[in-house]
Amino acid sequence: MEIKVLGPGCAKCVKAEKLVKEVLEETGLDASVEKVTDMMQIASYGVFGTPSVIVDGEVKCTGKVPKKEDVIAWITK
């Protein structure tokens, strides 16, 4: 599983990345987490708000820090 957290490094982006890593640790699932900060690369995903979370190429959340239960649902499907 590949998870990308898109954002320039603002407080919400940092919080979103931390939340994703926490959920992975708690669930014991194996996934790579990549922080994408390059605005051109972020735009290439078609998102215009950050933070955004992408799981296996699918945009799951844009413009807000996701809820913990949402992240769990995305990665345990």
Phi and psi restraints in degrees (range 20) as a CNS / XPLOR table:
assign (resid 1 and name C) (resid 2 and name N)
       (resid 2 and name CA) (resid 2 and name C) 1.0 -122.2 20.0 2
assign (resid 2 and name N) (resid 2 and name CA)
       (resid 2 and name C) (resid 3 and name N) 1.0 123.6 20.0 2
assign (resid 2 and name C) (resid 3 and name N)
       (resid 3 and name CA) (resid 3 and name C) 1.0 -118.8 20.0 2
assign (resid 3 and name N) (resid 3 and name CA)
       (resid 3 and name C) (resid 4 and name N) 1.0 133.6 20.0 2
assign (resid 3 and name C) (resid 4 and name N)
       (resid 4 and name CA) (resid 4 and name C) 1.0 -122.0 20.0 2
assign (resid 4 and name N) (resid 4 and name CA)
       (resid 4 and name C) (resid 5 and name N) 1.0 132.8 20.0 2
assign (resid 4 and name C) (resid 5 and name N)
       (resid 5 and name CA) (resid 5 and name C) 1.0 -109.7 20.0 2
assign (resid 5 and name N) (resid 5 and name CA)
       (resid 5 and name C) (resid 6 and name N) 1.0 117.9 20.0 2
assign (resid 5 and name C) (resid 6 and name N)
       (resid 6 and name CA) (resid 6 and name C) 1.0 -100.2 20.0 2
assign (resid 6 and name N) (resid 6 and name CA)
       (resid 6 and name C) (resid 7 and name N) 1.0 131.4 20.0 2
assign (resid 6 and name C) (resid 7 and name N)
       (resid 7 and name CA) (resid 7 and name C) 1.0 167.4 20.0 2
assign (resid 7 and name N) (resid 7 and name CA)
       (resid 7 and name C) (resid 8 and name N) 1.0 153.1 20.0 2
assign (resid 7 and name C) (resid 8 and name N)
       (resid 8 and name CA) (resid 8 and name C) 1.0 -75.2 20.0 2
assign (resid 8 and name N) (resid 8 and name CA)
       (resid 8 and name C) (resid 9 and name N) 1.0 -10.2 20.0 2
assign (resid 8 and name C) (resid 9 and name N)
       (resid 9 and name CA) (resid 9 and name C) 1.0 116.6 20.0 2
assign (resid 9 and name N) (resid 9 and name CA)
       (resid 9 and name C) (resid 10 and name N) 1.0 14.6 20.0 2
assign (resid 9 and name C) (resid 10 and name N)
       (resid 10 and name CA) (resid 10 and name C) 1.0 -69.4 20.0 2
assign (resid 10 and name N) (resid 10 and name CA)
       (resid 10 and name C) (resid 11 and name N) 1.0 171.1 20.0 2
assign (resid 10 and name C) (resid 11 and name N)
       (resid 11 and name CA) (resid 11 and name C) 1.0 -58.1 20.0 2
assign (resid 11 and name N) (resid 11 and name CA)
       (resid 11 and name C) (resid 12 and name N) 1.0 -41.1 20.0 2
assign (resid 11 and name C) (resid 12 and name N)
       (resid 12 and name CA) (resid 12 and name C) 1.0 -66.9 20.0 2
assign (resid 12 and name N) (resid 12 and name CA)
       (resid 12 and name C) (resid 13 and name N) 1.0 -36.6 20.0 2
assign (resid 12 and name C) (resid 13 and name N)
       (resid 13 and name CA) (resid 13 and name C) 1.0 -66.2 20.0 2
assign (resid 13 and name N) (resid 13 and name CA)
       (resid 13 and name C) (resid 14 and name N) 1.0 -42.4 20.0 2
assign (resid 13 and name C) (resid 14 and name N)
       (resid 14 and name CA) (resid 14 and name C) 1.0 -63.5 20.0 2
assign (resid 14 and name N) (resid 14 and name CA)
       (resid 14 and name C) (resid 15 and name N) 1.0 -41.7 20.0 2
assign (resid 14 and name C) (resid 15 and name N)
       (resid 15 and name CA) (resid 15 and name C) 1.0 -64.0 20.0 2
assign (resid 15 and name N) (resid 15 and name CA)
       (resid 15 and name C) (resid 16 and name N) 1.0 -40.7 20.0 2
assign (resid 15 and name C) (resid 16 and name N)
       (resid 16 and name CA) (resid 16 and name C) 1.0 -63.7 20.0 2
assign (resid 16 and name N) (resid 16 and name CA)
       (resid 16 and name C) (resid 17 and name N) 1.0 -43.8 20.0 2
assign (resid 16 and name C) (resid 17 and name N)
       (resid 17 and name CA) (resid 17 and name C) 1.0 -63.7 20.0 2
assign (resid 17 and name N) (resid 17 and name CA)
       (resid 17 and name C) (resid 18 and name N) 1.0 -43.4 20.0 2
assign (resid 17 and name C) (resid 18 and name N)
       (resid 18 and name CA) (resid 18 and name C) 1.0 -61.6 20.0 2
assign (resid 18 and name N) (resid 18 and name CA)
       (resid 18 and name C) (resid 19 and name N) 1.0 -42.3 20.0 2
assign (resid 18 and name C) (resid 19 and name N)
       (resid 19 and name CA) (resid 19 and name C) 1.0 -62.4 20.0 2
assign (resid 19 and name N) (resid 19 and name CA)
       (resid 19 and name C) (resid 20 and name N) 1.0 -45.2 20.0 2
assign (resid 19 and name C) (resid 20 and name N)
       (resid 20 and name CA) (resid 20 and name C) 1.0 -59.9 20.0 2
assign (resid 20 and name N) (resid 20 and name CA)
       (resid 20 and name C) (resid 21 and name N) 1.0 -44.8 20.0 2
assign (resid 20 and name C) (resid 21 and name N)
       (resid 21 and name CA) (resid 21 and name C) 1.0 -65.8 20.0 2
assign (resid 21 and name N) (resid 21 and name CA)
       (resid 21 and name C) (resid 22 and name N) 1.0 -37.9 20.0 2
assign (resid 21 and name C) (resid 22 and name N)
       (resid 22 and name CA) (resid 22 and name C) 1.0 -61.3 20.0 2
assign (resid 22 and name N) (resid 22 and name CA)
       (resid 22 and name C) (resid 23 and name N) 1.0 -46.6 20.0 2
assign (resid 22 and name C) (resid 23 and name N)
       (resid 23 and name CA) (resid 23 and name C) 1.0 -62.2 20.0 2
assign (resid 23 and name N) (resid 23 and name CA)
       (resid 23 and name C) (resid 24 and name N) 1.0 -43.1 20.0 2
assign (resid 23 and name C) (resid 24 and name N)
       (resid 24 and name CA) (resid 24 and name C) 1.0 -62.0 20.0 2
assign (resid 24 and name N) (resid 24 and name CA)
       (resid 24 and name C) (resid 25 and name N) 1.0 -41.0 20.0 2
assign (resid 24 and name C) (resid 25 and name N)
       (resid 25 and name CA) (resid 25 and name C) 1.0 -65.4 20.0 2
assign (resid 25 and name N) (resid 25 and name CA)
       (resid 25 and name C) (resid 26 and name N) 1.0 -43.5 20.0 2
assign (resid 25 and name C) (resid 26 and name N)
       (resid 26 and name CA) (resid 26 and name C) 1.0 -67.1 20.0 2
assign (resid 26 and name N) (resid 26 and name CA)
       (resid 26 and name C) (resid 27 and name N) 1.0 -37.5 20.0 2
assign (resid 26 and name C) (resid 27 and name N)
       (resid 27 and name CA) (resid 27 and name C) 1.0 -86.3 20.0 2
assign (resid 27 and name N) (resid 27 and name CA)
       (resid 27 and name C) (resid 28 and name N) 1.0 -18.1 20.0 2
assign (resid 27 and name C) (resid 28 and name N)
       (resid 28 and name CA) (resid 28 and name C) 1.0 75.7 20.0 2
assign (resid 28 and name N) (resid 28 and name CA)
       (resid 28 and name C) (resid 29 and name N) 1.0 12.0 20.0 2
assign (resid 28 and name C) (resid 29 and name N)
       (resid 29 and name CA) (resid 29 and name C) 1.0 -78.7 20.0 2
assign (resid 29 and name N) (resid 29 and name CA)
       (resid 29 and name C) (resid 30 and name N) 1.0 148.2 20.0 2
assign (resid 29 and name C) (resid 30 and name N)
       (resid 30 and name CA) (resid 30 and name C) 1.0 -96.8 20.0 2
assign (resid 30 and name N) (resid 30 and name CA)
       (resid 30 and name C) (resid 31 and name N) 1.0 120.1 20.0 2
assign (resid 30 and name C) (resid 31 and name N)
       (resid 31 and name CA) (resid 31 and name C) 1.0 -154.5 20.0 2
assign (resid 31 and name N) (resid 31 and name CA)
       (resid 31 and name C) (resid 32 and name N) 1.0 151.6 20.0 2
assign (resid 31 and name C) (resid 32 and name N)
       (resid 32 and name CA) (resid 32 and name C) 1.0 -93.3 20.0 2
assign (resid 32 and name N) (resid 32 and name CA)
       (resid 32 and name C) (resid 33 and name N) 1.0 139.7 20.0 2
assign (resid 32 and name C) (resid 33 and name N)
       (resid 33 and name CA) (resid 33 and name C) 1.0 -119.2 20.0 2
assign (resid 33 and name N) (resid 33 and name CA)
       (resid 33 and name C) (resid 34 and name N) 1.0 123.1 20.0 2
assign (resid 33 and name C) (resid 34 and name N)
       (resid 34 and name CA) (resid 34 and name C) 1.0 -118.7 20.0 2
assign (resid 34 and name N) (resid 34 and name CA)
       (resid 34 and name C) (resid 35 and name N) 1.0 132.5 20.0 2
assign (resid 34 and name C) (resid 35 and name N)
       (resid 35 and name CA) (resid 35 and name C) 1.0 -96.2 20.0 2
assign (resid 35 and name N) (resid 35 and name CA)
       (resid 35 and name C) (resid 36 and name N) 1.0 121.2 20.0 2
assign (resid 35 and name C) (resid 36 and name N)
       (resid 36 and name CA) (resid 36 and name C) 1.0 -107.9 20.0 2
assign (resid 36 and name N) (resid 36 and name CA)
       (resid 36 and name C) (resid 37 and name N) 1.0 117.6 20.0 2
assign (resid 36 and name C) (resid 37 and name N)
       (resid 37 and name CA) (resid 37 and name C) 1.0 -112.7 20.0 2
assign (resid 37 and name N) (resid 37 and name CA)
       (resid 37 and name C) (resid 38 and name N) 1.0 -14.4 20.0 2
assign (resid 37 and name C) (resid 38 and name N)
       (resid 38 and name CA) (resid 38 and name C) 1.0 -71.3 20.0 2
assign (resid 38 and name N) (resid 38 and name CA)
       (resid 38 and name C) (resid 39 and name N) 1.0 121.1 20.0 2
assign (resid 38 and name C) (resid 39 and name N)
       (resid 39 and name CA) (resid 39 and name C) 1.0 -63.6 20.0 2
assign (resid 39 and name N) (resid 39 and name CA)
       (resid 39 and name C) (resid 40 and name N) 1.0 -33.6 20.0 2
assign (resid 39 and name C) (resid 40 and name N)
       (resid 40 and name CA) (resid 40 and name C) 1.0 -67.1 20.0 2
assign (resid 40 and name N) (resid 40 and name CA)
       (resid 40 and name C) (resid 41 and name N) 1.0 -40.8 20.0 2
assign (resid 40 and name C) (resid 41 and name N)
       (resid 41 and name CA) (resid 41 and name C) 1.0 -67.1 20.0 2
assign (resid 41 and name N) (resid 41 and name CA)
       (resid 41 and name C) (resid 42 and name N) 1.0 -40.2 20.0 2
assign (resid 41 and name C) (resid 42 and name N)
       (resid 42 and name CA) (resid 42 and name C) 1.0 -60.5 20.0 2
assign (resid 42 and name N) (resid 42 and name CA)
       (resid 42 and name C) (resid 43 and name N) 1.0 -45.7 20.0 2
assign (resid 42 and name C) (resid 43 and name N)
       (resid 43 and name CA) (resid 43 and name C) 1.0 -62.9 20.0 2
assign (resid 43 and name N) (resid 43 and name CA)
       (resid 43 and name C) (resid 44 and name N) 1.0 -29.9 20.0 2
assign (resid 43 and name C) (resid 44 and name N)
       (resid 44 and name CA) (resid 44 and name C) 1.0 -64.9 20.0 2
assign (resid 44 and name N) (resid 44 and name CA)
       (resid 44 and name C) (resid 45 and name N) 1.0 -18.2 20.0 2
assign (resid 44 and name C) (resid 45 and name N)
       (resid 45 and name CA) (resid 45 and name C) 1.0 -86.8 20.0 2
assign (resid 45 and name N) (resid 45 and name CA)
       (resid 45 and name C) (resid 46 and name N) 1.0 -4.0 20.0 2
assign (resid 45 and name C) (resid 46 and name N)
       (resid 46 and name CA) (resid 46 and name C) 1.0 79.4 20.0 2
assign (resid 46 and name N) (resid 46 and name CA)
       (resid 46 and name C) (resid 47 and name N) 1.0 17.4 20.0 2
assign (resid 46 and name C) (resid 47 and name N)
       (resid 47 and name CA) (resid 47 and name C) 1.0 -103.1 20.0 2
assign (resid 47 and name N) (resid 47 and name CA)
       (resid 47 and name C) (resid 48 and name N) 1.0 143.9 20.0 2
assign (resid 47 and name C) (resid 48 and name N)
       (resid 48 and name CA) (resid 48 and name C) 1.0 -121.4 20.0 2
assign (resid 48 and name N) (resid 48 and name CA)
       (resid 48 and name C) (resid 49 and name N) 1.0 6.8 20.0 2
assign (resid 48 and name C) (resid 49 and name N)
       (resid 49 and name CA) (resid 49 and name C) 1.0 -133.8 20.0 2
assign (resid 49 and name N) (resid 49 and name CA)
       (resid 49 and name C) (resid 50 and name N) 1.0 146.2 20.0 2
assign (resid 49 and name C) (resid 50 and name N)
       (resid 50 and name CA) (resid 50 and name C) 1.0 -127.2 20.0 2
assign (resid 50 and name N) (resid 50 and name CA)
       (resid 50 and name C) (resid 51 and name N) 1.0 154.2 20.0 2
assign (resid 50 and name C) (resid 51 and name N)
       (resid 51 and name CA) (resid 51 and name C) 1.0 -73.8 20.0 2
assign (resid 51 and name N) (resid 51 and name CA)
       (resid 51 and name C) (resid 52 and name N) 1.0 156.4 20.0 2
assign (resid 51 and name C) (resid 52 and name N)
       (resid 52 and name CA) (resid 52 and name C) 1.0 -130.0 20.0 2
assign (resid 52 and name N) (resid 52 and name CA)
       (resid 52 and name C) (resid 53 and name N) 1.0 147.1 20.0 2
assign (resid 52 and name C) (resid 53 and name N)
       (resid 53 and name CA) (resid 53 and name C) 1.0 -121.4 20.0 2
assign (resid 53 and name N) (resid 53 and name CA)
       (resid 53 and name C) (resid 54 and name N) 1.0 130.1 20.0 2
assign (resid 53 and name C) (resid 54 and name N)
       (resid 54 and name CA) (resid 54 and name C) 1.0 -121.7 20.0 2
assign (resid 54 and name N) (resid 54 and name CA)
       (resid 54 and name C) (resid 55 and name N) 1.0 128.2 20.0 2
assign (resid 54 and name C) (resid 55 and name N)
       (resid 55 and name CA) (resid 55 and name C) 1.0 -117.7 20.0 2
assign (resid 55 and name N) (resid 55 and name CA)
       (resid 55 and name C) (resid 56 and name N) 1.0 119.4 20.0 2
assign (resid 55 and name C) (resid 56 and name N)
       (resid 56 and name CA) (resid 56 and name C) 1.0 47.8 20.0 2
assign (resid 56 and name N) (resid 56 and name CA)
       (resid 56 and name C) (resid 57 and name N) 1.0 46.0 20.0 2
assign (resid 56 and name C) (resid 57 and name N)
       (resid 57 and name CA) (resid 57 and name C) 1.0 83.4 20.0 2
assign (resid 57 and name N) (resid 57 and name CA)
       (resid 57 and name C) (resid 58 and name N) 1.0 -3.1 20.0 2
assign (resid 57 and name C) (resid 58 and name N)
       (resid 58 and name CA) (resid 58 and name C) 1.0 -107.1 20.0 2
assign (resid 58 and name N) (resid 58 and name CA)
       (resid 58 and name C) (resid 59 and name N) 1.0 124.8 20.0 2
assign (resid 58 and name C) (resid 59 and name N)
       (resid 59 and name CA) (resid 59 and name C) 1.0 -69.2 20.0 2
assign (resid 59 and name N) (resid 59 and name CA)
       (resid 59 and name C) (resid 60 and name N) 1.0 122.8 20.0 2
assign (resid 59 and name C) (resid 60 and name N)
       (resid 60 and name CA) (resid 60 and name C) 1.0 -106.3 20.0 2
assign (resid 60 and name N) (resid 60 and name CA)
       (resid 60 and name C) (resid 61 and name N) 1.0 -26.6 20.0 2
assign (resid 60 and name C) (resid 61 and name N)
       (resid 61 and name CA) (resid 61 and name C) 1.0 -155.1 20.0 2
assign (resid 61 and name N) (resid 61 and name CA)
       (resid 61 and name C) (resid 62 and name N) 1.0 138.2 20.0 2
assign (resid 61 and name C) (resid 62 and name N)
       (resid 62 and name CA) (resid 62 and name C) 1.0 -139.7 20.0 2
assign (resid 62 and name N) (resid 62 and name CA)
       (resid 62 and name C) (resid 63 and name N) 1.0 133.4 20.0 2
assign (resid 62 and name C) (resid 63 and name N)
       (resid 63 and name CA) (resid 63 and name C) 1.0 81.9 20.0 2
assign (resid 63 and name N) (resid 63 and name CA)
       (resid 63 and name C) (resid 64 and name N) 1.0 8.8 20.0 2
assign (resid 63 and name C) (resid 64 and name N)
       (resid 64 and name CA) (resid 64 and name C) 1.0 -159.0 20.0 2
assign (resid 64 and name N) (resid 64 and name CA)
       (resid 64 and name C) (resid 65 and name N) 1.0 162.7 20.0 2
assign (resid 64 and name C) (resid 65 and name N)
       (resid 65 and name CA) (resid 65 and name C) 1.0 -79.0 20.0 2
assign (resid 65 and name N) (resid 65 and name CA)
       (resid 65 and name C) (resid 66 and name N) 1.0 125.4 20.0 2
assign (resid 65 and name C) (resid 66 and name N)
       (resid 66 and name CA) (resid 66 and name C) 1.0 -70.0 20.0 2
assign (resid 66 and name N) (resid 66 and name CA)
       (resid 66 and name C) (resid 67 and name N) 1.0 160.4 20.0 2
assign (resid 66 and name C) (resid 67 and name N)
       (resid 67 and name CA) (resid 67 and name C) 1.0 -78.5 20.0 2
assign (resid 67 and name N) (resid 67 and name CA)
       (resid 67 and name C) (resid 68 and name N) 1.0 149.1 20.0 2
assign (resid 67 and name C) (resid 68 and name N)
       (resid 68 and name CA) (resid 68 and name C) 1.0 -56.9 20.0 2
assign (resid 68 and name N) (resid 68 and name CA)
       (resid 68 and name C) (resid 69 and name N) 1.0 -43.7 20.0 2
assign (resid 68 and name C) (resid 69 and name N)
       (resid 69 and name CA) (resid 69 and name C) 1.0 -65.0 20.0 2
assign (resid 69 and name N) (resid 69 and name CA)
       (resid 69 and name C) (resid 70 and name N) 1.0 -30.2 20.0 2
assign (resid 69 and name C) (resid 70 and name N)
       (resid 70 and name CA) (resid 70 and name C) 1.0 -67.6 20.0 2
assign (resid 70 and name N) (resid 70 and name CA)
       (resid 70 and name C) (resid 71 and name N) 1.0 -44.6 20.0 2
assign (resid 70 and name C) (resid 71 and name N)
       (resid 71 and name CA) (resid 71 and name C) 1.0 -61.6 20.0 2
assign (resid 71 and name N) (resid 71 and name CA)
       (resid 71 and name C) (resid 72 and name N) 1.0 -42.4 20.0 2
assign (resid 71 and name C) (resid 72 and name N)
       (resid 72 and name CA) (resid 72 and name C) 1.0 -59.4 20.0 2
assign (resid 72 and name N) (resid 72 and name CA)
       (resid 72 and name C) (resid 73 and name N) 1.0 -44.9 20.0 2
assign (resid 72 and name C) (resid 73 and name N)
       (resid 73 and name CA) (resid 73 and name C) 1.0 -62.6 20.0 2
assign (resid 73 and name N) (resid 73 and name CA)
       (resid 73 and name C) (resid 74 and name N) 1.0 -40.9 20.0 2
assign (resid 73 and name C) (resid 74 and name N)
       (resid 74 and name CA) (resid 74 and name C) 1.0 -64.5 20.0 2
assign (resid 74 and name N) (resid 74 and name CA)
       (resid 74 and name C) (resid 75 and name N) 1.0 -39.0 20.0 2
assign (resid 74 and name C) (resid 75 and name N)
       (resid 75 and name CA) (resid 75 and name C) 1.0 -93.2 20.0 2
assign (resid 75 and name N) (resid 75 and name CA)
       (resid 75 and name C) (resid 76 and name N) 1.0 -11.4 20.0 2
assign (resid 75 and name C) (resid 76 and name N)
       (resid 76 and name CA) (resid 76 and name C) 1.0 -102.2 20.0 2
assign (resid 76 and name N) (resid 76 and name CA)
       (resid 76 and name C) (resid 77 and name N) 1.0 5.2 20.0 2
